[in-house]
Amino acid sequence: MKFGYFCNTTNWDHKPYNQLLDETKEITTYCDENNWDSIWYTEHHFNHEGMESCTNPLMMGVDAAARTKQIRIGQACNVITFHNPIRLAEDIALLDQLSGGRVDVGIGRGIYGREAINMNKEADLKDQAKNFRLFDETLTVMKKAWTEEFFSHQGEFYTYPTPGFTWQHDMSPPSDKFLDTKTSEIKKISVVPKPMQQPHPPIWQVVDGARSIEWAAQNGLNTIMWIPTVKALKKRFEIYRDAKSKAENRDVPLGEGVSLVRDMFVAETMEEAEKMAGEHIINYMKWVCHWRGLGNHMNPDEELPETKHKLDLLNYDFLHKRNLLFGTPEYVVNKINELKSELNLQNLQVWSNFPGIEHDACMRSIKLFNDEVIPKINIDNSNIEMAS
């Protein structure tokens, strides 16, 4: 199993931002020095509350590339509907070059309305169909920019190159690769640099519903999932496997191409994990579930009791049994083994820096996970490989 750290930088206590960055750098270098497979930074905007405080995962990735040697650097995710596709393709390609080909590209459509409408009015989440068309076209342009020496594009939102622009320069010899040599009108453009990884870095789409899962599989994308229970995830994993198998005309094993994010806090005792981190994960989930409700936390065919408010059931006991890797190393190992046995999970991202968690407590949790969880999972993997 491959392990990544989901670095959803939070600042609930409103500490100086440079302190927040220093803490993130410590997590990054620790994971690199201890042979974690990947680290993932997030993108959120206008979050004065402090729940999600990282605005630019690519800039965080540049810093990570400069201070690490082997860890892969991902974004979970770039909200590509917010960005000019050519500029985003250039920035990702440059990061891939700077890091020596260690980039994993995470993409998503956005979930917060105040971000979308202010970053790009075309991405307004009130019009989901339009938002999806923008997402699809943005990704199409990015792939062209990475994989074609010269490219053109005509779509609903973007046209490249801009029609009618002529180009003449003594140091730029005319070529029908990019120019109408008779009129000097530019017909194609080229993005520099190309990614080091060819044809482009691995692409991971953050997904939830069946439609998004199927679309990702049909378009050759890996997927990142987060909240659901094991039983609910199994349906999602099967949807992805079946769609990918059909699209690629092969039997895709369950779990291939899927990365799962899990909230993690490891402590010496079960009681200590709850005491140190339980309130903080509940506060974070109240933020998330304000929009989503509790549906993503439910098992298939489960019906929750009627309550006055939609989040009245959201407490530690409700969450813990469903999707939290909170507890002793032994408990967490058992929960990960359940994910392996039920889902054939191959990629796991965990995080402990929830809003309100002291940095020292976060690092203690990460180190316990590193020292007392990962080795046992990897030993189990080695035993399985040797037996086969």
C-alpha positions in Angstrom: 0.0 0.0 0.0 1.2 3.5 -0.8 0.8 6.2 1.9 0.3 9.9 1.3 -0.2 12.8 3.6 -3.2 15.0 2.9 -1.9 18.4 4.0 -5.2 20.3 4.3 -3.6 23.3 5.9 -5.9 24.8 8.6 -5.6 27.9 10.8 -8.6 27.9 13.2 -6.5 29.6 15.9 -5.4 32.4 13.5 -1.7 31.9 14.2 0.7 34.1 12.1 0.7 32.7 8.5 4.5 32.2 8.4 4.2 30.0 11.5 1.5 27.9 9.7 3.9 27.6 6.7 6.8 26.5 9.0 4.6 23.8 10.5 3.6 22.6 7.0 7.2 22.5 6.0 8.0 20.3 9.0 5.2 17.9 8.0 6.5 17.8 4.4 10.2 17.2 5.3 9.3 14.6 7.9 7.2 12.6 5.4 10.0 12.9 2.8 12.7 11.7 5.2 10.6 8.8 6.3 9.8 7.5 2.8 6.1 8.4 2.5 5.0 8.1 -1.1 3.3 11.4 -1.5 2.1 14.7 0.0 -1.0 16.6 -1.2 -1.8 20.3 -0.8 -5.2 21.9 -1.1 -6.8 24.9 -2.8 -9.3 27.1 -1.0 -10.0 30.8 -1.1 -11.5 33.6 1.1 -11.5 31.3 4.2 -11.1 34.0 6.9 -12.6 31.5 9.3 -9.4 29.3 9.2 -10.9 26.0 8.3 -8.9 25.7 5.0 -6.1 28.2 4.6 -4.0 27.1 1.6 -4.8 29.1 -1.5 -2.1 27.7 -3.9 -1.1 24.0 -3.8 1.3 24.6 -6.7 3.3 27.2 -4.9 3.4 24.9 -1.8 4.6 22.2 -4.2 7.4 24.4 -5.4 8.6 24.9 -1.9 8.3 21.1 -1.3 10.2 20.3 -4.4 13.1 22.5 -3.1 13.3 20.9 0.3 12.6 17.2 -0.5 14.3 14.4 -2.4 11.9 11.6 -3.2 8.3 12.2 -2.1 5.7 12.8 -4.8 4.0 16.1 -4.8 0.2 16.3 -5.4 -2.7 18.7 -5.3 -5.9 17.6 -3.7 -6.9 19.5 -5.6 -6.3 22.2 -8.2 -9.8 23.6 -8.7 -9.3 23.9 -12.5 -12.5 25.7 -13.2 -11.0 28.8 -11.4 -7.9 29.0 -13.6 -6.9 29.8 -17.1 -6.1 26.4 -18.6 -2.9 27.4 -20.4 -1.4 29.1 -17.4 -2.3 26.2 -15.1 -0.8 23.7 -17.6 2.4 25.8 -17.7 2.6 26.0 -13.9 2.1 22.3 -13.4 4.7 21.4 -16.1 7.2 23.8 -14.5 6.6 22.2 -11.1 7.1 18.8 -12.7 10.4 19.9 -14.1 11.5 21.6 -10.9 10.7 18.4 -8.9 12.4 16.0 -11.3 9.1 14.5 -12.4 7.5 14.0 -9.0 4.1 15.6 -9.6 0.7 14.1 -9.3 -2.0 16.4 -10.7 -5.2 16.6 -8.6 -8.2 18.2 -10.3 -11.7 19.2 -9.1 -14.7 21.4 -9.9 -15.0 23.2 -6.6 -17.5 22.8 -3.8 -17.8 26.2 -2.2 -20.1 28.7 -3.9 -18.4 31.9 -2.6 -15.1 30.6 -4.1 -16.5 29.7 -7.5 -18.5 32.8 -8.2 -15.6 35.1 -7.2 -12.8 33.2 -8.8 -14.6 32.7 -12.1 -18.2 33.6 -12.7 -18.4 30.9 -15.4 -17.7 28.4 -12.6 -20.8 29.3 -10.6 -21.9 26.2 -8.8 -25.6 27.2 -9.1 -25.3 26.0 -12.7 -23.8 22.5 -12.3 -24.1 21.6 -16.0 -22.2 24.7 -17.1 -19.6 24.2 -14.3 -19.0 20.6 -15.6 -18.7 21.8 -19.2 -16.1 24.3 -18.1 -14.3 21.6 -16.1 -14.2 19.3 -19.1 -13.0 21.9 -21.5 -10.3 23.2 -19.2 -8.9 19.7 -18.8 -9.0 19.2 -22.5 -7.0 22.3 -23.1 -4.5 21.3 -20.4 -3.9 17.9 -22.0 -3.4 19.4 -25.4 -0.9 21.9 -24.0 1.1 19.0 -22.4 1.0 16.5 -25.2 1.0 18.4 -28.5 4.0 20.3 -29.8 1.6 22.9 -31.2 -2.1 23.0 -30.6 -5.3 24.8 -31.2 -8.7 24.7 -29.5 -12.1 26.1 -30.2 -14.7 25.6 -27.5 -17.5 27.2 -25.5 -15.2 29.0 -23.1 -11.8 29.1 -24.7 -10.4 29.7 -28.2 -6.6 29.3 -28.8 -4.9 30.9 -30.5 -6.9 34.1 -30.7 -8.1 34.4 -34.3 -6.6 37.1 -36.6 -3.3 37.7 -34.8 -0.3 37.9 -37.2 3.3 37.1 -36.2 6.5 38.1 -38.0 9.9 38.1 -36.4 13.3 37.6 -38.0 14.3 35.2 -35.2 11.2 33.1 -35.5 11.3 31.4 -38.9 7.9 30.9 -40.5 6.6 27.4 -40.2 3.3 25.7 -41.1 3.5 24.0 -37.7 2.0 27.1 -36.1 1.5 29.7 -38.9 -0.4 30.3 -42.0 2.7 31.1 -44.0 0.8 33.1 -46.6 -1.0 35.4 -44.2 1.3 35.1 -41.1 -1.7 34.4 -39.0 -1.0 32.3 -36.0 -2.9 29.0 -36.2 -1.4 27.1 -33.3 0.5 27.8 -30.1 3.0 25.9 -28.0 3.4 25.7 -24.3 6.8 25.7 -22.7 7.9 23.7 -20.8 6.3 20.4 -21.3 6.1 18.1 -18.2 9.1 15.9 -17.4 6.7 13.0 -17.1 5.4 12.0 -20.5 2.8 12.3 -21.9 1.9 14.1 -18.7 1.9 13.5 -14.9 -0.8 11.2 -13.4 -4.1 12.9 -13.1 -6.4 12.4 -10.1 -9.9 13.7 -10.0 -11.7 14.3 -6.7 -15.0 12.5 -7.1 -18.1 11.6 -5.1 -21.2 10.8 -7.1 -21.6 7.9 -9.5 -21.7 10.2 -12.6 -18.3 11.8 -11.7 -16.8 8.4 -10.9 -17.9 6.9 -14.2 -16.7 10.0 -16.1 -13.2 9.8 -14.5 -12.9 6.2 -15.4 -14.1 6.7 -19.0 -11.5 9.5 -19.4 -8.5 7.7 -18.1 -8.3 9.5 -14.8 -7.4 8.2 -11.4 -9.8 9.2 -8.5 -9.6 10.5 -5.0 -12.5 9.7 -2.6 -12.9 10.8 1.0 -15.7 10.5 3.5 -18.0 7.4 2.9 -18.1 4.3 5.0 -16.5 1.1 3.8 -19.8 -0.3 2.6 -20.7 2.9 0.7 -17.2 3.1 -0.7 -17.4 -0.5 -2.1 -20.2 0.6 -4.4 -18.1 3.6 -5.6 -15.1 1.4 -6.1 -17.1 -1.1 -8.1 -18.6 1.7 -10.3 -15.1 2.9 -11.1 -13.8 -0.6 -11.7 -16.6 -1.5 -14.0 -16.5 1.8 -16.0 -12.7 1.6 -16.3 -12.8 -2.1 -17.4 -15.3 -1.2 -20.1 -13.4 1.8 -21.3 -10.0 0.0 -21.4 -11.4 -3.4 -22.5 -9.6 -5.2 -19.7 -10.4 -6.6 -16.3 -9.4 -3.8 -14.0 -8.9 -5.0 -10.4 -11.0 -3.4 -7.6 -9.0 -0.6 -6.1 -6.8 0.2 -9.1 -6.7 4.0 -9.8 -8.4 5.0 -6.5 -6.9 6.9 -3.6 -8.8 7.3 -0.3 -8.5 10.1 2.1 -9.1 9.3 5.8 -9.1 11.5 8.9 -6.4 10.0 11.2 -5.3 10.6 14.7 -3.1 8.0 16.4 -2.5 8.1 20.2 -1.4 5.8 23.0 -5.0 5.0 24.0 -8.4 5.2 22.4 -9.5 7.7 25.1 -6.5 9.9 24.4 -7.3 10.0 20.7 -10.8 11.2 21.4 -9.8 13.7 24.0 -7.1 15.3 21.9 -8.7 15.3 18.5 -12.4 14.4 18.8 -13.8 17.9 19.3 -11.6 19.2 16.5 -12.7 16.7 13.8 -16.3 17.3 14.8 -15.9 21.0 14.3 -14.4 20.4 10.9 -17.1 18.1 9.9 -19.7 20.6 11.0 -18.1 23.0 8.5 -18.2 20.4 5.7 -21.6 18.9 6.4 -23.3 22.3 6.6 -23.6 22.0 2.9 -23.4 18.3 2.4 -25.5 17.0 5.3 -24.8 13.5 6.7 -25.6 11.6 3.5 -22.0 10.9 2.7 -21.5 9.3 6.1 -24.3 6.8 5.7 -24.2 3.1 4.8 -26.3 2.0 1.8 -30.0 1.7 2.6 -29.4 3.3 6.0 -32.1 5.6 7.3 -31.2 8.0 10.0 -33.7 9.1 12.7 -35.6 12.3 12.3 -33.9 15.3 14.0 -34.8 18.9 14.4 -31.6 20.0 12.7 -29.7 18.1 10.0 -26.5 17.9 12.0 -27.9 16.9 15.4 -26.5 13.4 15.0 -23.0 14.6 14.2 -20.9 13.5 17.2 -17.8 11.5 17.8 -19.5 8.2 18.3 -21.5 8.7 15.0 -18.3 9.5 13.0 -15.8 7.1 14.7 -17.4 3.9 13.8 -18.0 5.0 10.2 -14.8 6.5 8.9 -12.3 7.8 11.4 -8.8 6.3 11.8 -8.7 7.5 15.4 -7.2 5.4 18.2 -4.3 3.2 19.1 -1.8 2.0 16.5 -3.4 -1.5 16.7 -6.9 -0.1 16.1 -5.8 1.9 13.1 -3.9 -1.1 11.6 -7.1 -3.1 11.9 -9.2 -0.4 10.2 -6.7 -0.1 7.4 -6.6 -3.9 7.0 -10.4 -3.7 6.6 -10.0 -1.2 3.8 -7.5 -3.6 2.2 -9.7 -6.7 2.5 -13.0 -5.0 1.5 -11.8 -2.6 -1.2 -8.3 -3.8 -2.2 -7.2 -0.3 -1.3 -3.9 0.6 -2.8 -3.5 4.3 -2.0 -4.3 5.9 1.3 -4.0 9.6 2.2 -4.2 10.5 5.9 -4.2 13.8 7.8 -4.0 14.9 11.4 -3.7 18.8 11.3 -7.4 19.4 11.8 -8.5 23.0 12.8 -7.6 23.6 16.4 -5.1 20.7 16.8 -1.8 21.8 18.3 1.1 21.3 15.9 3.1 19.2 18.4 0.0 16.9 18.8 -0.3 16.6 15.1 3.3 15.7 14.6 3.0 13.1 17.5 0.1 11.5 15.6 2.0 11.4 12.3 5.1 9.9 13.9 3.0 7.2 15.7 1.4 6.4 12.4 4.8 6.3 10.7 6.5 4.2 13.3 3.7 1.9 14.5 1.2 1.6 11.7 2.9 1.8 8.3 5.5 -0.9 9.1 2.7 -3.4 10.2 0.8 -2.7 7.0 3.9 -3.1 4.9 4.9 -6.3 6.7 1.4 -7.7 5.9 1.9 -6.7 2.3 5.3 -8.4 2.2 3.9 -11.6 3.7 1.1 -11.7 1.1 3.6 -11.2 -1.7 5.9 -14.0 -0.4 3.0 -16.4 0.0 1.9 -15.8 -3.6 
